[in-house]
Amino acid sequence: LHRVKYYHIPCQERPDLECFHDSDQFICLCTHDRRANCFTFDHHMQYNCQQLSYCENNGQCFQNNAKCPTAAICACPKCYLGSRCQLSTRGFGLTLDVILGYQIRPKLAFSRQPLPLIISGVITIIMLVFGLFNAFVSIITFQQKRLRTVGCVIYLFTAAIISILTMTMFTLKYFFLVFTQLTMLRNRTFILGQCLILDFFLKILLQIGDWLYACVAIERLITQQKDVHFNNKLSQKWAKYIILFVCIIVAGTSIQEPLNRVLIDDEDEERIWCIVRYSNSYSTLLNKYTSISTVIHFICPFGINLISAFGLILLIAKNRSESEENVSFHKHLNIQFRKLKSFIISPMVLILVALPRILLAFLVECMKSARESVIIYLVGYFISFLPPILLFIVFVLPSTLYFKEFQRVMKSDWKMFRCWKFNKRIN
């Protein structure tokens, strides 16, 4: 007791300190007036919740009584959150449930919710509108027969369709999360259905899109390497097989997630959570496999875009300088960059968009607490959806060929609309 009277000092010296415990018998909470509110607590106890798997992800379970417990609490391992340690917060595995789940206050009106949640809703709507517009104008451009003579355009046309699906799932994910956590959705079967479908498709659609952009980069590099010997018909044929192969591989490497998704009830906070729960015997192995496959599906397309961008520049300049020895390498580099800027700008923009996610994943290991600021994680989450939104800007606008085709189609459609409107007035 002589020592306890000094326990106010840590609270007063450290404004960010919320609680602490000593090595003997006390745990103390720092109050708003920076006083220590201490009570006895045996932090060496190891009540294992009577062998029940109350805590997820190897969380350590504690009961208030070994023989007749009335309450249990989980001590979560690093990078796991939630009253039952049900949420993983590692970099590449961050989902909207983890970032915003504990920001949502059940039974409160949406207008009274925390600012990050409201801002996220506004950004989601803006990204949906912009993304759908971008996808539709991209489809209008790439569906033209005069462009679809090479596999590159087939990849981009498919990516535009994937973009529509991605942004639709992206928006549904936000609103289903909000409605579920606000207890506005109570049908357990419906909640389980969206739990199985939304996160899985949202993940694989993003990955398929990244691989399609990588396929575009590879084909453009091969086109410049082979020059006039490039086989357009073979390119079209292989593009269809490659797209199918990418879809199967991406879906196959993530199929273990929907097969192991379940709903768990958080009785303390009156919430329902959608989580991935693997059997204990394979839990560690499958968690590592999921993390590795997620990183591969992100890093590989990123690396392909990076290599193809610089490889394209060097290949063009090298070939030209060899054929025209009187012109310097650097001059050819400048000339060819202006001539084929669309081939180079596209992968470079995708690289710049991906960099923040890479930095966030490797520099910030994981969220340490549900009370931690979510702004940086929200920024990383929304940035991951920029590639499908920027498809038209990244691939059509820099290309003279694609943009001229888009203008031609728009002029043709505008003339047809004016004729239809004129005929309607006459009739």
C-alpha positions, 0 to 999 in steps of 0.5 A, spaced: 500 500 500 505 504 501 507 503 493 500 504 491 500 511 493 505 513 488 501 510 482 498 516 480 505 519 477 505 515 471 498 517 469 500 524 470 507 524 467 504 520 461 498 523 458 497 517 453 497 512 458 490 508 459 492 503 464 498 499 467 499 493 472 505 492 477 508 485 478 504 483 484 497 484 484 494 491 482 492 493 475 490 501 474 486 505 470 488 512 468 482 517 469 480 523 465 483 527 471 490 523 471 489 519 477 490 512 478 484 507 479 487 501 482 484 494 484 487 487 485 488 483 479 492 477 478 495 477 471 498 471 472 492 467 472 491 462 466 484 460 466 483 456 460 475 457 459 474 450 460 477 448 454 472 452 450 474 455 443 471 462 445 477 466 443 479 466 435 486 466 432 490 463 438 487 468 443 488 467 450 482 466 454 481 468 461 475 467 466 473 471 472 472 464 476 475 457 474 469 453 477 463 458 476 465 463 471 460 469 469 465 472 464 470 471 459 475 476 456 481 474 450 488 477 450 489 477 443 496 476 439 499 481 436 495 484 429 489 481 432 483 485 434 476 484 437 473 482 443 474 475 441 480 476 437 476 475 430 479 481 426 486 480 423 489 487 422 496 485 417 497 490 412 495 486 405 489 483 409 486 489 411 478 489 410 473 494 411 470 490 417 477 491 420 478 498 419 471 501 420 468 495 424 469 498 431 468 505 428 461 504 427 456 505 433 450 500 434 443 503 435 446 510 433 443 514 427 448 514 421 448 522 422 451 521 429 456 516 427 464 518 427 467 522 422 471 517 418 465 513 417 461 518 414 467 521 410 468 514 407 460 513 405 461 520 401 468 517 398 465 511 396 459 514 392 463 518 389 468 513 387 462 509 384 459 514 380 466 516 377 468 508 376 462 506 373 462 512 368 470 510 367 468 503 365 462 505 361 466 509 356 472 504 356 467 499 354 465 503 348 472 505 346 475 498 346 469 494 343 470 497 337 472 492 332 477 496 328 481 496 335 480 489 337 485 486 332 490 485 338 490 481 345 492 488 348 485 491 347 481 484 349 485 485 356 483 492 356 475 490 354 475 485 360 478 489 365 473 495 363 467 489 365 471 487 371 471 494 373 464 495 373 463 489 377 469 491 382 466 498 384 459 495 385 462 490 390 466 495 393 459 499 394 455 494 396 461 492 401 460 498 405 453 499 405 452 492 408 457 493 413 454 499 415 447 496 415 449 490 419 453 493 424 447 498 426 443 492 426 439 494 421 440 487 417 437 482 422 436 476 417 442 471 419 441 467 412 442 474 408 448 476 412 451 469 411 450 470 404 453 476 403 459 474 408 461 468 403 460 472 397 462 480 397 469 479 400 471 473 396 469 477 389 472 483 391 478 480 393 479 476 386 476 482 382 481 487 384 487 481 383 484 479 376 484 487 374 491 487 376 493 481 372 490 484 366 494 490 366 500 486 367 498 482 361 497 489 357 504 491 359 507 484 357 504 484 350 506 491 349 513 489 350 513 483 346 510 488 340 516 492 340 521 487 341 518 483 335 516 489 331 513 487 324 513 480 326 508 480 331 502 476 330 496 479 331 491 473 330 495 469 335 495 475 340 487 475 340 487 467 340 492 467 346 489 473 350 482 469 351 485 463 354 490 467 358 484 471 361 480 465 363 487 462 366 488 468 370 481 468 373 481 460 374 488 461 378 486 467 382 479 464 384 483 458 386 488 461 390 483 464 394 477 459 394 479 457 401 476 463 404 469 463 402 469 455 404 471 457 411 467 463 412 463 463 418 459 468 422 460 469 430 456 473 435 460 479 439 455 479 445 458 484 449 457 489 443 451 486 440 455 485 433 455 480 428 462 479 425 464 475 418 470 472 419 475 466 416 475 460 421 480 455 419 480 448 423 486 448 428 490 443 425 491 447 419 490 454 421 497 456 421 499 453 415 492 456 411 493 463 414 501 463 411 498 461 405 493 466 404 498 471 406 503 469 401 498 468 395 495 475 397 502 478 397 504 474 390 498 477 387 500 484 388 507 484 388 508 480 381 503 485 377 507 491 380 514 488 378 511 486 371 509 493 370 515 496 373 520 491 368 516 492 362 516 500 363 523 501 363 524 495 358 520 498 353 524 505 354 531 501 353 529 496 348 526 502 343 532 506 344 537 501 343 534 498 337 533 505 334 540 507 336 543 501 333 540 502 326 541 510 326 548 510 329 549 518 327 543 519 333 545 519 340 542 514 345 539 519 349 536 523 343 532 517 341 530 515 348 527 522 348 524 521 341 521 514 342 518 517 349 514 522 345 512 517 340 510 511 345 508 515 351 501 511 352 505 505 352 510 508 358 505 512 362 500 507 363 505 502 367 508 508 370 501 510 373 499 504 376 506 503 379 505 510 382 498 508 385 501 501 388 507 504 391 503 507 397 500 500 398 506 497 398 509 502 403 503 501 408 504 494 408 511 493 409 512 500 414 506 499 418 506 492 420 498 492 422 493 496 426 495 495 434 488 497 437 481 499 435 482 506 438 488 507 433 487 512 428 484 509 421 485 515 416 492 512 414 488 505 413 482 508 409 487 512 405 490 505 403 484 501 402 481 507 397 487 507 393 487 500 392 481 501 388 484 507 384 486 502 378 479 500 376 477 507 376 482 510 372 482 505 366 480 510 361 485 516 364 490 511 364 489 507 358 485 511 353 487 518 354 494 518 353 493 514 347 492 517 340 489 511 337 484 509 343 482 517 344 481 518 336 476 512 336 473 514 342 471 521 339 469 518 333 464 513 337 462 519 341 460 523 334 457 518 331 452 516 337 451 524 338 449 524 331 444 518 332 441 521 338 440 528 334 437 524 328 432 520 333 430 527 337 429 530 330 424 525 328 421 524 335 419 532 334 416 531 327 412 525 329 
